């Protein structure tokens, strides 16, 4: 079964890796780091094949990636509930991601 996620990806000529990169960028804009790429790739495959549906958090990211209107599906959420271990982990992952980008940039200009 082909879902709209797969159809929209094909319409844009994107690979799953392209979508994954765009999801990561959208998540960073929200200050959230995604789980390991392989985990998100497996989830994307399941969404595309209709085996599962994205959570409201991932739906929000997908809506941004595919430029969907806010009322086209579940209400997106910004991320994990503040003050939880999950939220703290997400913050740490986002900070590590920012630091890795900074190191990469500094290595390129050095």
Order of alpha helices (4+ residues) and beta strands (2+ residues): alpha-alpha-alpha-alpha-alpha
